[in-house]
């Protein structure tokens, strides 16, 4: 039983690797969170008006899957 738990933990840690987390932070910075100094999301400031609702992550995934 202990060995099964260990193998499950290894699979989960492989899923959350550093490159995936870093890309997530970049996406959150550019498309999700408004900057406190300019009170605007960087992608909007660059001229990309995305119609994101309350759940911005889900809406970004939906937009990406359409293309």
C-alpha positions as CSV (number, residue, x, y, z in Angstrom):
1,X,0.0,0.0,0.0
2,X,2.8,2.4,0.8
3,X,4.4,1.8,-2.6
4,X,1.1,2.7,-4.4
5,X,0.9,6.0,-2.6
6,X,4.5,6.8,-3.6
7,X,3.8,6.0,-7.3
8,X,0.8,8.2,-7.2
9,X,2.8,11.1,-5.8
10,X,5.4,10.8,-8.5
11,X,2.8,11.0,-11.2
12,X,1.3,14.1,-9.7
13,X,4.6,15.8,-9.3
14,X,5.4,15.1,-13.0
15,X,2.2,16.8,-14.0
16,X,3.1,20.0,-12.1
17,X,6.5,20.5,-13.5
18,X,8.4,23.8,-13.3
19,X,7.8,24.8,-17.0
20,X,4.1,24.3,-16.7
21,X,3.9,26.4,-13.6
22,X,6.1,29.2,-15.1
23,X,3.9,29.3,-18.2
24,X,0.9,29.6,-15.9
25,X,2.4,32.5,-14.1
26,X,3.1,34.3,-17.4
27,X,-0.4,33.7,-18.6
28,X,-1.8,35.0,-15.4
29,X,0.4,38.1,-15.5
30,X,-0.5,39.0,-19.1
31,X,-4.2,38.0,-19.4
32,X,-5.8,37.6,-15.9
33,X,-4.5,40.1,-13.3
34,X,-4.8,43.8,-13.6
35,X,-1.6,45.7,-12.7
36,X,-2.0,47.8,-9.7
37,X,0.0,50.8,-11.1
38,X,-2.0,51.1,-14.3
39,X,-5.2,49.4,-13.2
40,X,-5.3,47.5,-16.5
41,X,-4.5,44.0,-17.8
42,X,-1.4,44.0,-19.9
43,X,-3.1,42.4,-22.9
44,X,-5.8,45.1,-22.9
45,X,-3.1,47.8,-22.8
46,X,-1.5,46.2,-25.8
47,X,-4.8,46.4,-27.8
48,X,-6.1,42.9,-27.3
49,X,-9.6,43.2,-25.9
50,X,-10.6,39.8,-24.8
51,X,-14.2,39.4,-23.5
52,X,-13.4,37.3,-20.4
53,X,-16.1,36.7,-17.9
54,X,-15.9,36.0,-14.2
55,X,-13.9,32.8,-14.6
56,X,-11.0,34.2,-16.7
57,X,-8.9,31.0,-16.8
58,X,-11.8,29.0,-18.2
59,X,-12.7,31.6,-20.8
60,X,-9.0,31.7,-21.9
61,X,-9.0,28.0,-22.4
62,X,-12.3,28.2,-24.4
63,X,-10.9,30.9,-26.6
64,X,-7.7,28.9,-27.2
65,X,-9.6,25.8,-28.1
66,X,-11.6,27.6,-30.7
67,X,-8.6,28.4,-32.8
